[in-house]
């Protein structure tokens, strides 16, 4: 009877995980997807606790209390910190997989229970788990800017990294051949931890969204291996879903940047280009006031707002919604153009704007908005840099050459809001800011957009 209940709980968990991923693919059903994921994990935990092999629930209860005490404060983060919070989740998942694999190896070795398959699964679980752990910690550190966001490189770096990974894999093979050669196990653990660090340090902050989704895939694969080690079906299913979804998302993001996996992992993307400062100073920019922007908007019929990480940092999403409301009242069409890699995590801008109650139908993907850009009267860029840089279309020497961008430069007038003229994550100047049809609105996004909204709301004429 217990076995039937366990399998039923696992089946329900697997189904809920699938539905959760499906529902979270759209903002309208995202809350339902989260609820399904929570219900699925609860079912998986209940099914596991039903196992008759469990001799005591004391340590399980202690672990759940500690996990809750750590998890609840970590859940209360600003939306700007969600990417690094996600990276920490991957780190915890990877650490759990690595520790479970280590414990199983230590328990089964003296008992003579290490078959070739079990040892191989443990080796894979430990390698993926521990490299995900340290790699995710490094990614979180870069996102939090406690370590440099720029790529840290040295001569022969890729060769060193691949050699470390190769030695770790060979150590795993040696253990599969003869598990009694346990000395290879600590070598495998140390090299995996080191490889996770060295894998991330040469990757710039601009690529962190892709790296996070890739680490998500690694964490899922380590869970699959852990499922085989523990002979737990729901772990295999959940890990496979996690691993495949992370990989698919990484592929989508690489395509959105016109980049390959190898370029992301080994390209040192994000280094500030030499001589960029001089080029920037040689080109003057035209600045605008809130009144200037309000006057332009009053005469517009079609407005597009392009949000970026600067909007997230300034927590200006509510001001953006107020701007949308002011324009809509005047009969002005207002849409938000969403680039696939805007912000620091997939869907970052969608989440921010949804929090501010911006209607879903006002959010338009890059491929859908670009054909309309030549007819747009005013394009307002709020805190976005590389995803609107025209150099991606024509400058073959640029590190972002070939990356699809939102064609704001084709709008009749461009308003670019930035705090400073510093380059974005890619480390290059944006030629959009010195274009003839661009006006710079300097200042914190929340204050600057707020001033525009106040100016518009004080106008007596409707303009249309």
QUIMO-V42030 format. One line per field, one symbol per residue. psi: psi as a letter, one per 20 degrees, with the letter a starting at -180 (. if undefined). A space follows every 50 residues. Layout:
BEGIN
psi: ???
END
This chain:
BEGIN
psi: gggggghgghggggghgghghghiiphhjgghgghhgggghghhgghgii piiohqjghgggghgghghghghhimqqhhjhghgghhghgggggggghg ggghghhhghikjnrgggggggggggggghhhghghggghhghikiqphq poqrpjghggghgggghgghhgghhggnhimihhghgggghggghhghhh hjprhhjhghgghghhgghghhhgghhhgiloghgggggggggghggggg gghghhjlqrghhghjilpjppppjhgghghipqqprqrhgggggghhiq hopppoqahhhggiljhhhhhhggggghhjjpppqppoqhkpbjqpjghg gghhhjkpqhiippqghhhghihhipgppoonjqehijoihhhiniiqij pipprplhiirgppoopqgrjqrahikqqoihijqhjpppnqrpgggghg hgggggiiphqii.
END
